[in-house]
């Protein structure tokens, strides 16, 4: 890939009964990242999600699943339509709070080619930092957690320090691949 040109982003959002959050999310995405490709995969919502998404039909690609196929399969359906260099997975209850924040994450991947994905610092609605990474399960960590009563062996946590860090697992609320 030519790293001198600006790489484009494809955003995949999986929805299921997301009527309470999808409008705010899509509004923020379009406002702060207007040039990204947006693919919404609806997992057979039974609420007003599709009606709300209809207002965005000129700005998004929509896949409507006749059944709830689960998050992973829905992501794969969206990713199959993605046409850009970087894939962004987002939960519909998120929203962006800064211009070009996704491009900043994409730039981290461009600058650090040994990384396969990056995730942002996630904030709760009150502005507090959300625990966004966790350790992968291992036999040793299971012993620590359950026999030695070390409660953080599998727990989600907030990485110490600032900036790019290597972690074992990122919460998929927002990841750039």
C-alpha positions as CSV (number, residue, x, y, z in Angstrom):
1,X,0.0,0.0,0.0
2,X,1.2,3.5,-0.8
3,X,1.5,5.2,2.6
4,X,2.1,8.6,1.1
5,X,-1.5,8.9,-0.1
6,X,-4.3,9.3,2.5
7,X,-5.9,5.9,3.0
8,X,-9.7,5.8,3.1
9,X,-11.8,4.3,5.9
10,X,-14.7,1.9,5.7
11,X,-16.9,1.9,8.8
12,X,-19.0,-1.1,9.6
13,X,-21.8,-0.8,12.2
14,X,-23.9,-3.8,13.3
15,X,-27.3,-2.8,14.6
16,X,-29.9,-4.8,16.5
17,X,-32.7,-2.8,18.2
18,X,-30.5,0.2,18.2
19,X,-33.1,2.9,17.9
20,X,-32.1,4.7,21.0
21,X,-28.5,5.3,19.8
22,X,-28.1,4.9,16.1
23,X,-29.2,8.4,15.1
24,X,-26.7,10.1,17.4
25,X,-23.9,7.8,16.3
26,X,-24.5,8.3,12.6
27,X,-24.9,12.1,13.0
28,X,-21.5,12.2,14.8
29,X,-19.8,10.0,12.2
30,X,-21.1,12.0,9.3
31,X,-20.2,15.3,11.1
32,X,-16.6,14.3,12.1
33,X,-15.7,11.8,9.4
34,X,-17.7,12.9,6.3
35,X,-15.5,11.2,3.8
36,X,-15.6,7.6,5.2
37,X,-17.6,4.8,3.6
38,X,-20.4,3.8,6.0
39,X,-21.9,0.3,6.0
40,X,-24.7,-0.6,8.4
41,X,-25.6,-4.2,8.9
42,X,-29.0,-4.6,10.6
43,X,-29.4,-7.9,12.5
44,X,-33.2,-8.1,12.1
45,X,-34.1,-5.2,14.4
46,X,-37.7,-5.3,15.8
47,X,-37.8,-1.7,16.9
48,X,-37.5,1.6,15.0
49,X,-33.9,1.2,14.0
50,X,-34.5,0.7,10.3
51,X,-36.9,3.7,10.2
52,X,-34.2,5.9,11.7
53,X,-31.5,4.6,9.4
54,X,-33.8,5.3,6.4
55,X,-33.1,9.0,6.9
56,X,-29.4,8.3,6.2
57,X,-29.9,6.2,3.1
58,X,-28.1,8.6,0.8
59,X,-24.9,8.5,3.0
60,X,-24.7,4.8,3.9
61,X,-24.9,1.3,2.5
62,X,-27.4,-0.9,4.3
63,X,-27.5,-4.6,4.6
64,X,-30.8,-5.9,6.2
65,X,-30.5,-9.5,7.5
66,X,-33.8,-11.4,7.7
67,X,-32.5,-13.1,10.9
68,X,-30.1,-12.1,13.7
69,X,-26.9,-13.8,12.4
70,X,-24.8,-12.6,15.4
71,X,-22.1,-9.9,15.6
72,X,-19.3,-11.7,13.9
73,X,-21.2,-12.9,10.8
74,X,-22.8,-9.4,10.5
75,X,-19.3,-7.8,10.6
76,X,-18.1,-10.2,7.9
77,X,-21.1,-9.2,5.7
78,X,-20.3,-5.6,6.1
79,X,-16.5,-6.1,5.6
80,X,-17.3,-7.9,2.3
81,X,-18.8,-4.7,1.0
82,X,-16.0,-2.5,2.3
83,X,-13.9,-0.9,-0.5
84,X,-11.3,1.1,1.4
85,X,-7.8,0.4,2.9
86,X,-8.8,0.5,6.6
87,X,-11.8,-1.2,8.2
88,X,-13.4,0.4,11.3
89,X,-15.8,-1.6,13.5
90,X,-18.1,0.4,15.6
91,X,-20.9,-0.3,18.1
92,X,-24.0,1.8,17.4
93,X,-24.1,3.1,21.0
94,X,-20.8,5.0,20.5
95,X,-20.3,8.4,19.0
96,X,-17.3,10.5,17.9
97,X,-16.4,13.6,19.9
98,X,-13.6,15.0,17.8
99,X,-12.9,15.7,14.1
100,X,-10.6,13.2,12.4
101,X,-10.3,10.9,15.4
102,X,-10.6,7.9,13.2
103,X,-7.9,9.2,10.9
104,X,-5.6,9.6,13.9
105,X,-6.1,6.0,14.7
106,X,-5.6,5.0,11.1
107,X,-2.3,7.0,11.1
108,X,-1.1,5.0,14.1
109,X,-1.5,1.8,12.0
110,X,0.3,3.5,9.1
111,X,3.1,4.6,11.3
112,X,3.4,1.3,13.2
113,X,3.1,-1.5,10.6
114,X,3.7,-4.2,13.2
115,X,0.3,-3.5,14.7
116,X,-2.8,-5.1,13.1
117,X,-5.4,-3.0,14.9
118,X,-5.8,-0.1,17.2
119,X,-8.6,1.1,19.4
120,X,-9.2,4.5,21.0
121,X,-9.6,5.5,24.6
122,X,-13.3,5.0,25.2
123,X,-15.3,7.4,27.4
124,X,-18.5,6.8,29.3
125,X,-21.3,9.4,28.8
126,X,-20.1,11.2,31.9
127,X,-16.6,11.6,30.5
128,X,-14.9,9.0,32.7
129,X,-12.6,6.6,31.0
130,X,-14.1,3.2,30.1
131,X,-12.1,0.1,30.7
132,X,-11.3,-1.0,27.1
133,X,-8.8,-3.8,27.1
134,X,-8.4,-7.2,28.7
135,X,-6.0,-10.1,29.0
136,X,-6.5,-13.2,26.9
137,X,-7.6,-16.3,28.8
138,X,-4.8,-18.7,29.7
139,X,-4.5,-21.5,32.1
140,X,-2.1,-19.4,34.3
141,X,-4.5,-16.5,34.4
142,X,-7.4,-18.9,35.2
143,X,-5.4,-20.2,38.2
144,X,-4.7,-16.6,39.3
145,X,-8.3,-15.5,38.9
146,X,-10.1,-18.5,40.4
147,X,-7.6,-20.2,42.8
148,X,-5.5,-17.2,43.9
149,X,-8.4,-14.8,43.9
150,X,-6.6,-12.2,41.8
151,X,-9.6,-10.5,40.3
152,X,-7.9,-8.6,37.5
153,X,-6.5,-11.6,35.6
154,X,-9.4,-11.4,33.1
155,X,-11.1,-8.2,34.0
156,X,-11.3,-5.3,31.6
157,X,-8.8,-2.5,32.5
158,X,-7.6,0.8,31.4
159,X,-4.0,0.8,30.1
160,X,-1.6,2.8,32.2
161,X,0.0,5.8,30.5
162,X,-0.8,7.7,27.4
163,X,-0.4,6.9,23.7
164,X,0.0,3.7,21.7
165,X,0.4,0.6,23.8
166,X,0.6,-3.1,23.1
167,X,-2.3,-5.0,24.7
168,X,-3.7,-8.6,24.5
169,X,-7.3,-7.8,23.5
170,X,-9.2,-4.6,22.6
171,X,-12.9,-4.0,23.3
172,X,-14.5,-4.0,19.8
173,X,-16.7,-1.0,20.5
174,X,-14.4,0.8,18.1
175,X,-11.4,-0.7,16.4
176,X,-9.5,0.3,13.3
177,X,-8.0,-2.7,11.3
